[in-house]
Amino acid sequence: SAVISQKPSRDICQRGTSLTIQCQVDSQVTMMFWYRQQPGQSLTLIATANQGSEATYESGFVIDKFPISRPNLTFSTLTVSNMSPEDSSIYLCSTPTGSSGNTIYFGEGSWLTVV
Amino acid sequence: KQEVTQIPAALSVPEGENLVLNCSFTDSAIYNLQWFRQDPGKGLTSLLLIQSSQREQTSGRLNASLDKSSGRSTLYIAASQPGDSATYLCSKGRGGATNKLIFGTGTLLAVQP
């Protein structure tokens, strides 16, 4: 299994500011994904973090709002820009790993509250 | 649009009971199916993965099954314990991108001591 560390684990942010979330995996991985979980909701995929190229965003998510970096095969960042209360969510990083490469593992999540 | 539905949304049982959580899909093309556990305010812990060629997986007191013909999966928890209290999430891989998951809304389980 993969060990995925996220920072910060939680934060309270002011409206209009931006916050960068870090995701560190304990081994090199090909794919890294970012999900959002709004209060009382299930998880929704934001984007795929691609190493060496621009992230691939899902419908409803744009780079200006959620810029993503992937400088190497163990690390990625997600920035939540110009935050509003609607951005209050848990943001989770994930990667497939395991012997078959099919088991998806998640970090502990970063719980953001925007006030 | 692919959807994943979990029933019931919430469940409360006394300690020691066996229970079944249900998951169904609108898209009958089943790829990998993975069950997760989420504790309040926390990330997801992988419980069981059923690959598309498999019908069930077991880990300890947990057993997950997959019926592709009906687009359903169940998670069976034997001899439930208060420590099993959590939200259980069912997910399936998207067609053409099986590492991208579509999640159900979850079942909130409370096991009463």
Interface residues (C-beta under 8 A of the other chain):
Chain A: S1 Q6 R10 M31 F33 Q41 S42 L43 T44 L45 T48 I90 L92 S94 P96 G98 S100 N102 T103 I104 Y105 F106 G107 E108 G109 W111
Chain B: N32 Q34 F36 G41 K42 G43 L44 T45 S46 L49 Q51 L89 S91 T98 N99 K100 L101 F103 G104 T105 G106
